Each structure stands twice: as structure tokens, then as C-alpha cells.
């Protein structure tokens, strides 16, 4: 009888690099597709590849090892197999992370969002607000020589990083006038709001309302982009957007033209 422990090791040898390779190839193409849909695509592909391609090859190559009863050989082979398992995934990671060396290679290849900076009027108030209301965790705070009485901190939630900065008000201090409604907010120039993706925009606004944060602009569906959005403001009047799936309620119209992907 074939050893179940050996079969488990062979299954890992086949399954791990298979799913990593599928994610490396299909992950960028699927983008922000909801996880259940990603799983519905990836699982059948993985099972099919394992059943009809990967495992028959692996089991054929290691048939003798499966039948071998030598404890010493088993120990050495098992150690070797466990060492081999990560190699295909490492190679796949190298393939997906290395910038393509083409005639149009750019220093911007691989560029990712790192953080957004918000200059606030009350440093401790804002640290507390973003922590208690939106669940951000302060990871570090610091000062910089030459910036008199200026406080800085990084706040993190998941992969999103906010840099809070607070310095004394001087004659050189300028800020956008606070937006009193959605129209005035959209009339402002520059970077004017943050956006967080959530599962349910209405539930998010309701939860924040219970925490004492009023809704700045009620949730609306925008079918042209297949999104629902709603807005609040932080203590300094900075606008924060929440974006999620449509519900069919409070629908607004509009036109959209998708950019052609090369």
C-alpha cells in the first residue's frame, strides 16, 4: 500500500507551485474581481491541472519512492522533497516581479502607491480620530531637524498608509476652504479626497454615523462605473470616500468611456 504521508508530500509538491503559478499569471488579469469569482475560476483550473497533468507526472517520476520501504531512504527523500517544494513558486515570483527588459523599459516600472500625506491642525486629535473611527494603527512618529515643532506619524490599516503632519500655524500656512457640500468639494482643485473600498457603503456610513461622524454626501449608485459611493469628512474637513458594490438605490446617471488597454 502506498504511504499516505508520501502521497501528502507529493500533493504539496504539485499543488503549491500550481496555485502560485496560476495566481502569478491570472492574478494581474483578474485585478479587483471579487474573491468568490476568483476562486470559482482558479479552483477548477487547479484541480484540472493537478488531476490530469501535474500529479500523473509527479507520481510517475516518484513511483519507486512511493513503494520503497527503507526508512533511511524515506527520511532522505522526504527531506529532499520538502526542500524542493518552494523552488517553483520562487521562480514564479521572480518571473512576475522582475521588470520586463524591453526597449520601453522605464524607471517607473513596478511603481506602487506607498502613502498619502495629510496636514492636520490638531495632531493628537487626528491620530485618535483615524484610529478610533477608521481603525488605523499608529506605527511610528518622528520629527525632522529644521522643521520647528512639527509632528509626523505613519498610520496603517492593511496595506494603506497615511502620513499625518501637524505644524504650527504661520503666515505661510494655507489650506483649501472647507467643502460645505458635494458641489463645492468637486469644484476644488488638487488632491481633494481619499477613497477606501468597502463591502457595503451604506452599512459603513451607518456604523460611522453611530460613532458620531455625519454623512457628508449620501450613498449613490453610479451604474456607468458599477460602483456605489458615499462620503464623510475628517475633523479638518478632508473628504473621505467609501466605494463598494451597487444596490440599485439612489441611482444617478452619467456617461463613461473606458480606455483601451494595449
Phi and psi in degrees as a GROMACS rama.xvg file:
@    title "Ramachandran Plot"
@    xaxis  label "Phi"
@    yaxis  label "Psi"
@TYPE xy
-66.8372  139.697  UNK-2
-70.5636  123.794  UNK-3
-63.9932  -34.3902  UNK-4
-65.4089  -38.7691  UNK-5
-66.2817  -41.7831  UNK-6
-61.5618  -38.3762  UNK-7
-62.4994  -41.2287  UNK-8
-64.5231  -42.7347  UNK-9
-64.6517  -38.019  UNK-10
-61.8874  -40.6773  UNK-11
-64.7207  -41.077  UNK-12
-59.2905  -35.0101  UNK-13
-85.6035  -42.2338  UNK-14
-72.1539  -44.181  UNK-15
-62.0349  -55.8958  UNK-16
-66.4791  -26.8906  UNK-17
-64.8532  -49.3029  UNK-18
-69.7517  -34.8359  UNK-19
-64.2462  -41.6345  UNK-20
-65.5456  -41.9764  UNK-21
-61.9046  -42.0175  UNK-22
-65.5585  -38.5471  UNK-23
-65.3274  -36.1487  UNK-24
-83.411  -47.4004  UNK-25
-93.1588  -21.9626  UNK-26
-54.2116  -53.1672  UNK-27
-62.1788  -32.4555  UNK-28
-71.4654  -32.2388  UNK-29
-84.5344  -19.7467  UNK-30
52.8015  -123.56  UNK-31
-91.0292  20.1696  UNK-32
-56.2472  135.72  UNK-33
-54.104  144.598  UNK-34
-54.9801  -42.3536  UNK-35
-58.9741  -35.2898  UNK-36
-72.2512  -39.9628  UNK-37
-58.39  -45.2493  UNK-38
-64.0581  -38.488  UNK-39
-64.0123  -27.235  UNK-40
-85.6631  -44.9908  UNK-41
-73.5054  -39.8571  UNK-42
-61.7989  -49.5665  UNK-43
-61.0435  -37.8238  UNK-44
-63.987  -43.4026  UNK-45
-65.2069  -46.8721  UNK-46
-62.1608  -42.677  UNK-47
-63.0535  -45.33  UNK-48
-63.6381  -42.9329  UNK-49
-64.8586  -44.1667  UNK-50
-69.4353  -44.2526  UNK-51
-104.817  -13.438  UNK-52
-125.196  -63.2137  UNK-53
-68.5147  -55.1011  UNK-54
-66.6903  -39.689  UNK-55
-57.7512  -38.3063  UNK-56
-67.4146  -47.1245  UNK-57
-63.9051  -47.9281  UNK-58
-65.0204  -36.5741  UNK-59
-62.7674  -41.029  UNK-60
-69.779  -31.9563  UNK-61
-111.862  25.9019  UNK-62
-61.087  -42.4911  UNK-63
-62.9668  -40.2129  UNK-64
-64.6481  -36.9871  UNK-65
-63.6964  -33.8094  UNK-66
-87.3067  -18.4064  UNK-67
-68.169  129.05  UNK-68
-99.597  0.433251  UNK-69
-69.0618  121.936  UNK-70
-66.118  -37.6631  UNK-71
-66.771  -45.5241  UNK-72
-62.6942  -40.0196  UNK-73
-59.6288  -43.3382  UNK-74
-64.1655  -46.3592  UNK-75
-65.7758  -43.8777  UNK-76
-64.5106  -41.2757  UNK-77
-61.8475  -44.4039  UNK-78
-61.7091  -41.5666  UNK-79
-64.4214  -41.326  UNK-80
-64.0176  -43.8447  UNK-81
-63.5225  -31.7127  UNK-82
-73.5103  -30.0816  UNK-83
-76.8509  -32.2615  UNK-84
-49.8216  -45.8906  UNK-85
-73.1715  -15.9762  UNK-86
-59.1278  -49.6055  UNK-87
-59.8111  -36.2286  UNK-88
-70.48  -33.2552  UNK-89
-66.0682  -41.9216  UNK-90
-63.388  -41.07  UNK-91
-63.2622  -38.8435  UNK-92
-65.845  -38.8161  UNK-93
-62.6335  -39.5845  UNK-94
-64.638  -41.0502  UNK-95
-81.1204  -24.6254  UNK-96
-96.0087  -22.3643  UNK-97
-72.5156  128.964  UNK-98
-63.8179  142.909  UNK-99
-70.6268  129.187  UNK-100
-87.4584  90.5652  UNK-101
-123.129  176.51  UNK-102
-64.7241  -20.883  UNK-103
-105.594  18.8851  UNK-104
-56.2889  139.985  UNK-105
-131.45  152.148  UNK-106
-64.4643  -15.1761  UNK-107
-86.9297  -6.05497  UNK-108
-58.6033  134.011  UNK-109
83.801  5.85609  UNK-110
-63.4899  136.339  UNK-111
-135.004  155.815  UNK-112
-68.5242  131.594  UNK-113
-105.638  -55.3014  UNK-114
-160.101  168.809  UNK-115
-124.176  139.149  UNK-116
-100.263  135.748  UNK-117
-125.593  120.408  UNK-118
-88.8923  122.237  UNK-119
-118.726  159.64  UNK-120
-86.3101  -27.0204  UNK-121
-132.793  103.561  UNK-122
-60.6973  -55.0466  UNK-123
-64.3331  -37.4944  UNK-124
-60.8392  -43.2696  UNK-125
-70.9691  -39.5576  UNK-126
-58.3489  -45.1316  UNK-127
-66.8647  -41.3638  UNK-128
-64.7181  -48.7496  UNK-129
-66.5227  -28.4698  UNK-130
-75.1978  -49.9679  UNK-131
-75.9437  -37.9078  UNK-132
-87.1368  -40.1875  UNK-133
-113.838  -0.831319  UNK-134
78.6375  21.4667  UNK-135
-80.1023  144.956  UNK-136
-111.14  130.128  UNK-137
-71.8518  126.826  UNK-138
-104.69  -31.4813  UNK-139
-162.466  149.582  UNK-140
-134.668  153.547  UNK-141
-157.15  171.682  UNK-142
-127.627  164.097  UNK-143
-128.302  129.566  UNK-144
-58.1163  133.342  UNK-145
96.8477  -18.3085  UNK-146
-102.094  94.9272  UNK-147
-64.4  128.977  UNK-148
51.6063  41.0208  UNK-149
-110.051  127.665  UNK-150
-104.349  141.273  UNK-151
-135.667  147.782  UNK-152
-154.487  149.347  UNK-153
-100.862  131.127  UNK-154
-117.497  133.618  UNK-155
-125.906  139.068  UNK-156
-137.072  111.159  UNK-157
62.8829  -125.739  UNK-158
-96.704  4.94836  UNK-159
-98.279  131.036  UNK-160
-121.992  130.699  UNK-161
-114.908  132.924  UNK-162
-102.847  111.743  UNK-163
-91.6208  135.535  UNK-164
-132.084  134.83  UNK-165
-140.036  125.388  UNK-166
-134.424  162.06  UNK-167
-59.9954  146.894  UNK-168
-75.6018  128.945  UNK-169
-131.652  -178.23  UNK-170
-64.1968  -22.3366  UNK-171
-87.9008  -6.60734  UNK-172
-71.1264  127.764  UNK-173
-132.06  154.256  UNK-174
-155.942  158.244  UNK-175
-65.6893  143.685  UNK-176
-63.2777  141.073  UNK-177
-60.9327  136.291  UNK-178
-75.5819  126.974  UNK-179
-93.1396  -19.7121  UNK-180
-156.453  177.819  UNK-181
-63.5811  -37.0931  UNK-182
-65.7575  -43.6528  UNK-183
-68.2796  -32.8013  UNK-184
-62.5768  -44.7147  UNK-185
-73.5547  -14.9774  UNK-186
-83.7964  -11.0936  UNK-187
-79.4881  145.622  UNK-188
-98.7991  159.145  UNK-189
96.4522  -169.666  UNK-190
-78.1634  113.949  UNK-191
-114.66  -14.4072  UNK-192
-157.101  157.944  UNK-193
-93.7082  157.612  UNK-194
-136.071  129.685  UNK-195
-116.972  136.191  UNK-196
-85.3532  132.215  UNK-197
-132.76  164.615  UNK-198
-75.0221  -32.8707  UNK-199
-146.345  108.403  UNK-200
-64.2937  -45.062  UNK-201
-64.1254  -43.1479  UNK-202
-64.3063  -36.3894  UNK-203
-64.9797  -46.2031  UNK-204
-64.2195  -39.5334  UNK-205
-63.1043  -43.3557  UNK-206
-63.314  -41.1257  UNK-207
-70.2481  -34.1204  UNK-208
-58.7053  -40.7024  UNK-209
-66.4336  -23.126  UNK-210
-88.1786  5.66565  UNK-211
91.6541  12.8386  UNK-212
-102.609  113.962  UNK-213
-71.9668  154.247  UNK-214
-75.4204  128.142  UNK-215
-81.2654  -43.4184  UNK-216
-141.448  123.704  UNK-217
-60.4825  158.562  UNK-218
-64.797  135.717  UNK-219
-134.705  150.657  UNK-220
-92.3946  135.816  UNK-221
-121.694  87.6357  UNK-222
-59.114  -27.1778  UNK-223
-60.335  -30.8825  UNK-224
-109.174  0.536881  UNK-225
58.334  45.5277  UNK-226
-137.57  159.426  UNK-227
-122.208  135.125  UNK-228
-133.521  151.246  UNK-229
-149.898  159.276  UNK-230
-134.658  148.608  UNK-231
-132.144  -177.921  UNK-232
-131.41  148.202  UNK-233
-85.1072  179.846  UNK-234
-58.7928  -23.5554  UNK-235
-94.5675  5.38869  UNK-236
88.2925  3.99387  UNK-237
-67.0322  133.085  UNK-238
-85.1917  136.526  UNK-239
-124.865  126.54  UNK-240
-102.665  145.273  UNK-241
-119.329  131.543  UNK-242
-124.823  134.236  UNK-243
-157.954  -168.164  UNK-244
-67.5981  151.836  UNK-245
-71.7953  156.769  UNK-246
-123.649  -13.7014  UNK-247
89.5662  4.70519  UNK-248
-109.27  145.114  UNK-249
51.4193  60.4856  UNK-250
-87.9151  136.463  UNK-251
-117.973  151.185  UNK-252
-93.2853  176.614  UNK-253
159.357  165.073  UNK-254
-108.724  151.948  UNK-255
-142.814  141.678  UNK-256
-126.117  115.857  UNK-257
-78.3862  136.267  UNK-258
-70.1344  141.539  UNK-259
-74.8093  129.978  UNK-260
-92.9385  127.82  UNK-261
